[in-house]
Amino acid sequence: MTKNELIEKVAKKVGLTKKAAFEAVNAVFGNIKEGLAKGDKIVISGFGTFKVRSRATRTGRNPQTGSSIKIAGHKLPGFTAGKTLKRLIK
């Protein structure tokens, strides 16, 4: 499902115009992005949890030369599905 398809489904289900549904969907995703940028954990009951995960600095190998290289640590977004969503998928 694409974002546009999601917007159409929200508009039909809730009885909004496509413009209003577009703004609502963008507001939800925007708030999730802002929260993650601040390092917050976003919990949506019955769906899942969004949080920032940290990767530690580690040693890797250059495949061409075989020499060791340092791979810098970094942060990335993560999602863990909630129990309800997991049961629904099974």
VMD Tcl script that builds the backbone (N, CA, C; Angstrom):
set m [mol new atoms 270]
animate dup $m
set s [atomselect $m all]
$s set {name element resname resid chain x y z} {
  {N N MET 1 A 0.847 -1.174 0.000}
  {CA C MET 1 A 0.000 0.000 0.000}
  {C C MET 1 A 0.893 1.238 0.000}
  {N N THR 2 A 0.589 2.163 -0.859}
  {CA C THR 2 A 1.335 3.413 -0.927}
  {C C THR 2 A 0.682 4.454 -0.020}
  {N N LYS 3 A 1.362 5.564 0.160}
  {CA C LYS 3 A 0.821 6.630 0.997}
  {C C LYS 3 A -0.481 7.176 0.409}
  {N N ASN 4 A -0.538 7.311 -0.915}
  {CA C ASN 4 A -1.763 7.804 -1.551}
  {C C ASN 4 A -2.930 6.848 -1.357}
  {N N GLU 5 A -2.661 5.551 -1.428}
  {CA C GLU 5 A -3.720 4.562 -1.185}
  {C C GLU 5 A -4.197 4.635 0.257}
  {N N LEU 6 A -3.267 4.832 1.183}
  {CA C LEU 6 A -3.621 4.983 2.586}
  {C C LEU 6 A -4.508 6.205 2.788}
  {N N ILE 7 A -4.159 7.301 2.153}
  {CA C ILE 7 A -4.951 8.529 2.263}
  {C C ILE 7 A -6.362 8.309 1.728}
  {N N GLU 8 A -6.490 7.615 0.599}
  {CA C GLU 8 A -7.816 7.332 0.035}
  {C C GLU 8 A -8.649 6.470 0.978}
  {N N LYS 9 A -8.031 5.456 1.577}
  {CA C LYS 9 A -8.758 4.582 2.496}
  {C C LYS 9 A -9.196 5.328 3.747}
  {N N VAL 10 A -8.331 6.186 4.267}
  {CA C VAL 10 A -8.694 6.986 5.446}
  {C C VAL 10 A -9.851 7.916 5.096}
  {N N ALA 11 A -9.790 8.546 3.941}
  {CA C ALA 11 A -10.859 9.463 3.523}
  {C C ALA 11 A -12.198 8.736 3.433}
  {N N LYS 12 A -12.207 7.543 2.857}
  {CA C LYS 12 A -13.453 6.781 2.725}
  {C C LYS 12 A -13.959 6.289 4.072}
  {N N LYS 13 A -13.067 5.764 4.893}
  {CA C LYS 13 A -13.466 5.156 6.156}
  {C C LYS 13 A -14.010 6.190 7.144}
  {N N VAL 14 A -13.388 7.361 7.193}
  {CA C VAL 14 A -13.773 8.372 8.170}
  {C C VAL 14 A -14.745 9.396 7.587}
  {N N GLY 15 A -14.873 9.412 6.283}
  {CA C GLY 15 A -15.789 10.366 5.649}
  {C C GLY 15 A -15.186 11.751 5.498}
  {N N LEU 16 A -13.887 11.816 5.276}
  {CA C LEU 16 A -13.201 13.092 5.074}
  {C C LEU 16 A -12.946 13.321 3.595}
  {N N THR 17 A -12.640 14.565 3.265}
  {CA C THR 17 A -12.194 14.831 1.907}
  {C C THR 17 A -10.766 14.299 1.792}
  {N N LYS 18 A -10.305 14.124 0.564}
  {CA C LYS 18 A -8.938 13.634 0.372}
  {C C LYS 18 A -7.918 14.629 0.928}
  {N N LYS 19 A -8.203 15.902 0.813}
  {CA C LYS 19 A -7.296 16.923 1.326}
  {C C LYS 19 A -7.182 16.826 2.847}
  {N N ALA 20 A -8.320 16.669 3.531}
  {CA C ALA 20 A -8.311 16.554 4.992}
  {C C ALA 20 A -7.614 15.269 5.426}
  {N N ALA 21 A -7.852 14.176 4.707}
  {CA C ALA 21 A -7.197 12.906 5.024}
  {C C ALA 21 A -5.696 13.015 4.783}
  {N N PHE 22 A -5.289 13.704 3.716}
  {CA C PHE 22 A -3.879 13.924 3.420}
  {C C PHE 22 A -3.199 14.658 4.574}
  {N N GLU 23 A -3.866 15.723 5.060}
  {CA C GLU 23 A -3.311 16.490 6.175}
  {C C GLU 23 A -3.234 15.663 7.447}
  {N N ALA 24 A -4.243 14.826 7.702}
  {CA C ALA 24 A -4.254 13.991 8.904}
  {C C ALA 24 A -3.140 12.948 8.859}
  {N N VAL 25 A -2.989 12.279 7.731}
  {CA C VAL 25 A -1.941 11.266 7.595}
  {C C VAL 25 A -0.565 11.912 7.708}
  {N N ASN 26 A -0.369 13.040 7.064}
  {CA C ASN 26 A 0.911 13.743 7.149}
  {C C ASN 26 A 1.192 14.227 8.568}
  {N N ALA 27 A 0.154 14.638 9.294}
  {CA C ALA 27 A 0.337 15.079 10.675}
  {C C ALA 27 A 0.801 13.915 11.551}
  {N N VAL 28 A 0.211 12.745 11.362}
  {CA C VAL 28 A 0.610 11.565 12.146}
  {C C VAL 28 A 2.062 11.201 11.851}
  {N N PHE 29 A 2.395 11.070 10.580}
  {CA C PHE 29 A 3.767 10.710 10.220}
  {C C PHE 29 A 4.760 11.803 10.643}
  {N N GLY 30 A 4.365 13.049 10.516}
  {CA C GLY 30 A 5.227 14.156 10.921}
  {C C GLY 30 A 5.521 14.123 12.415}
  {N N ASN 31 A 4.508 13.831 13.218}
  {CA C ASN 31 A 4.714 13.761 14.662}
  {C C ASN 31 A 5.597 12.575 15.042}
  {N N ILE 32 A 5.469 11.470 14.333}
  {CA C ILE 32 A 6.346 10.320 14.582}
  {C C ILE 32 A 7.783 10.701 14.253}
  {N N LYS 33 A 7.993 11.357 13.105}
  {CA C LYS 33 A 9.344 11.788 12.716}
  {C C LYS 33 A 9.942 12.747 13.732}
  {N N GLU 34 A 9.156 13.726 14.179}
  {CA C GLU 34 A 9.644 14.704 15.160}
  {C C GLU 34 A 10.027 14.027 16.466}
  {N N GLY 35 A 9.206 13.096 16.918}
  {CA C GLY 35 A 9.492 12.379 18.150}
  {C C GLY 35 A 10.773 11.571 18.048}
  {N N LEU 36 A 10.952 10.892 16.927}
  {CA C LEU 36 A 12.168 10.100 16.733}
  {C C LEU 36 A 13.396 11.001 16.629}
  {N N ALA 37 A 13.252 12.157 16.004}
  {CA C ALA 37 A 14.371 13.089 15.886}
  {C C ALA 37 A 14.817 13.590 17.258}
  {N N LYS 38 A 13.868 13.707 18.206}
  {CA C LYS 38 A 14.200 14.115 19.570}
  {C C LYS 38 A 14.711 12.945 20.407}
  {N N GLY 39 A 14.584 11.721 19.869}
  {CA C GLY 39 A 15.025 10.547 20.617}
  {C C GLY 39 A 13.929 9.918 21.448}
  {N N ASP 40 A 12.692 10.355 21.254}
  {CA C ASP 40 A 11.568 9.810 22.004}
  {C C ASP 40 A 11.177 8.426 21.506}
  {N N LYS 41 A 10.477 7.706 22.355}
  {CA C LYS 41 A 9.915 6.401 22.016}
  {C C LYS 41 A 8.425 6.626 21.779}
  {N N ILE 42 A 7.909 6.194 20.637}
  {CA C ILE 42 A 6.501 6.390 20.301}
  {C C ILE 42 A 5.791 5.048 20.379}
  {N N VAL 43 A 4.835 4.941 21.292}
  {CA C VAL 43 A 4.096 3.697 21.492}
  {C C VAL 43 A 2.669 3.900 21.008}
  {N N ILE 44 A 2.238 3.072 20.055}
  {CA C ILE 44 A 0.872 3.112 19.557}
  {C C ILE 44 A 0.235 1.791 19.964}
  {N N SER 45 A -0.634 1.843 20.971}
  {CA C SER 45 A -1.250 0.636 21.521}
  {C C SER 45 A -1.970 -0.152 20.436}
  {N N GLY 46 A -1.749 -1.455 20.425}
  {CA C GLY 46 A -2.389 -2.322 19.448}
  {C C GLY 46 A -1.684 -2.359 18.106}
  {N N PHE 47 A -0.646 -1.544 17.936}
  {CA C PHE 47 A 0.074 -1.508 16.662}
  {C C PHE 47 A 1.552 -1.812 16.857}
  {N N GLY 48 A 2.252 -0.952 17.595}
  {CA C GLY 48 A 3.676 -1.191 17.797}
  {C C GLY 48 A 4.390 -0.004 18.387}
  {N N THR 49 A 5.715 -0.110 18.428}
  {CA C THR 49 A 6.560 0.901 19.031}
  {C C THR 49 A 7.645 1.344 18.057}
  {N N PHE 50 A 7.780 2.648 17.902}
  {CA C PHE 50 A 8.857 3.232 17.119}
  {C C PHE 50 A 9.887 3.762 18.105}
  {N N LYS 51 A 11.165 3.499 17.864}
  {CA C LYS 51 A 12.209 4.046 18.730}
  {C C LYS 51 A 13.509 4.168 17.953}
  {N N VAL 52 A 14.426 4.960 18.512}
  {CA C VAL 52 A 15.730 5.161 17.905}
  {C C VAL 52 A 16.659 4.086 18.447}
  {N N ARG 53 A 17.324 3.397 17.550}
  {CA C ARG 53 A 18.280 2.366 17.933}
  {C C ARG 53 A 19.685 2.859 17.628}
  {N N SER 54 A 20.619 2.474 18.480}
  {CA C SER 54 A 22.010 2.872 18.288}
  {C C SER 54 A 22.848 1.682 17.863}
  {N N ARG 55 A 23.686 1.885 16.886}
  {CA C ARG 55 A 24.634 0.864 16.464}
  {C C ARG 55 A 26.002 1.264 16.974}
  {N N ALA 56 A 26.691 0.326 17.588}
  {CA C ALA 56 A 28.006 0.601 18.151}
  {C C ALA 56 A 29.059 0.638 17.041}
  {N N THR 57 A 30.173 1.294 17.335}
  {CA C THR 57 A 31.312 1.277 16.416}
  {C C THR 57 A 31.843 -0.149 16.361}
  {N N ARG 58 A 32.183 -0.605 15.168}
  {CA C ARG 58 A 32.663 -1.979 15.037}
  {C C ARG 58 A 33.760 -2.059 13.984}
  {N N THR 59 A 34.447 -3.173 13.984}
  {CA C THR 59 A 35.511 -3.389 13.013}
  {C C THR 59 A 34.972 -4.242 11.877}
  {N N GLY 60 A 35.228 -3.814 10.663}
  {CA C GLY 60 A 34.824 -4.558 9.484}
  {C C GLY 60 A 36.028 -4.841 8.609}
  {N N ARG 61 A 35.782 -5.467 7.493}
  {CA C ARG 61 A 36.864 -5.782 6.555}
  {C C ARG 61 A 36.533 -5.211 5.183}
  {N N ASN 62 A 37.548 -4.637 4.549}
  {CA C ASN 62 A 37.414 -4.176 3.180}
  {C C ASN 62 A 37.456 -5.421 2.301}
  {N N PRO 63 A 36.397 -5.718 1.546}
  {CA C PRO 63 A 36.375 -6.946 0.760}
  {C C PRO 63 A 37.415 -6.991 -0.367}
  {N N GLN 64 A 37.852 -5.832 -0.842}
  {CA C GLN 64 A 38.837 -5.819 -1.929}
  {C C GLN 64 A 40.251 -6.087 -1.422}
  {N N THR 65 A 40.602 -5.457 -0.287}
  {CA C THR 65 A 41.977 -5.587 0.204}
  {C C THR 65 A 42.101 -6.523 1.395}
  {N N GLY 66 A 41.007 -6.790 2.088}
  {CA C GLY 66 A 41.056 -7.643 3.265}
  {C C GLY 66 A 41.531 -6.926 4.507}
  {N N SER 67 A 41.825 -5.636 4.413}
  {CA C SER 67 A 42.311 -4.891 5.575}
  {C C SER 67 A 41.154 -4.521 6.504}
  {N N SER 68 A 41.472 -4.344 7.782}
  {CA C SER 68 A 40.467 -3.963 8.778}
  {C C SER 68 A 40.133 -2.482 8.640}
  {N N ILE 69 A 38.858 -2.181 8.800}
  {CA C ILE 69 A 38.412 -0.791 8.802}
  {C C ILE 69 A 37.464 -0.599 9.977}
  {N N LYS 70 A 37.396 0.622 10.479}
  {CA C LYS 70 A 36.462 0.937 11.547}
  {C C LYS 70 A 35.172 1.451 10.925}
  {N N ILE 71 A 34.065 0.885 11.365}
  {CA C ILE 71 A 32.755 1.342 10.912}
  {C C ILE 71 A 32.175 2.153 12.064}
  {N N ALA 72 A 31.908 3.416 11.814}
  {CA C ALA 72 A 31.427 4.321 12.856}
  {C C ALA 72 A 30.038 3.917 13.335}
  {N N GLY 73 A 29.786 4.140 14.617}
  {CA C GLY 73 A 28.461 3.897 15.160}
  {C C GLY 73 A 27.491 4.957 14.674}
  {N N HIS 74 A 26.224 4.634 14.655}
  {CA C HIS 74 A 25.214 5.593 14.229}
  {C C HIS 74 A 23.858 5.208 14.804}
  {N N LYS 75 A 22.904 6.108 14.640}
  {CA C LYS 75 A 21.543 5.874 15.110}
  {C C LYS 75 A 20.643 5.631 13.912}
  {N N LEU 76 A 19.611 4.796 14.111}
  {CA C LEU 76 A 18.655 4.547 13.053}
  {C C LEU 76 A 17.291 4.272 13.653}
  {N N PRO 77 A 16.212 4.524 12.900}
  {CA C PRO 77 A 14.880 4.272 13.433}
  {C C PRO 77 A 14.579 2.784 13.446}
  {N N GLY 78 A 13.798 2.369 14.443}
  {CA C GLY 78 A 13.412 0.971 14.537}
  {C C GLY 78 A 11.936 0.855 14.866}
  {N N PHE 79 A 11.352 -0.272 14.527}
  {CA C PHE 79 A 9.939 -0.538 14.801}
  {C C PHE 79 A 9.809 -1.941 15.343}
  {N N THR 80 A 9.044 -2.091 16.410}
  {CA C THR 80 A 8.727 -3.394 16.969}
  {C C THR 80 A 7.215 -3.532 16.955}
  {N N ALA 81 A 6.722 -4.576 16.316}
  {CA C ALA 81 A 5.278 -4.799 16.235}
  {C C ALA 81 A 4.728 -5.181 17.600}
  {N N GLY 82 A 3.531 -4.721 17.907}
  {CA C GLY 82 A 2.865 -5.046 19.155}
  {C C GLY 82 A 2.212 -6.422 19.093}
  {N N LYS 83 A 1.779 -6.923 20.242}
  {CA C LYS 83 A 1.176 -8.261 20.325}
  {C C LYS 83 A -0.054 -8.388 19.432}
  {N N THR 84 A -0.905 -7.371 19.440}
  {CA C THR 84 A -2.123 -7.425 18.651}
  {C C THR 84 A -1.816 -7.544 17.161}
  {N N LEU 85 A -0.870 -6.772 16.686}
  {CA C LEU 85 A -0.484 -6.803 15.268}
  {C C LEU 85 A 0.140 -8.148 14.929}
  {N N LYS 86 A 0.983 -8.673 15.813}
  {CA C LYS 86 A 1.611 -9.972 15.565}
  {C C LYS 86 A 0.568 -11.072 15.461}
  {N N ARG 87 A -0.412 -11.042 16.365}
  {CA C ARG 87 A -1.484 -12.068 16.323}
  {C C ARG 87 A -2.301 -11.959 15.035}
  {N N LEU 88 A -2.551 -10.747 14.593}
  {CA C LEU 88 A -3.335 -10.521 13.378}
  {C C LEU 88 A -2.620 -11.068 12.148}
  {N N ILE 89 A -1.301 -10.952 12.117}
  {CA C ILE 89 A -0.509 -11.399 10.964}
  {C C ILE 89 A -0.431 -12.927 10.902}
  {N N LYS 90 A -0.381 -13.561 12.075}
  {CA C LYS 90 A -0.274 -15.025 12.094}
  {C C LYS 90 A -1.407 -15.616 11.384}
}
mol reanalyze $m
mol bondsrecalc $m
mol representation Tube
mol addrep $m
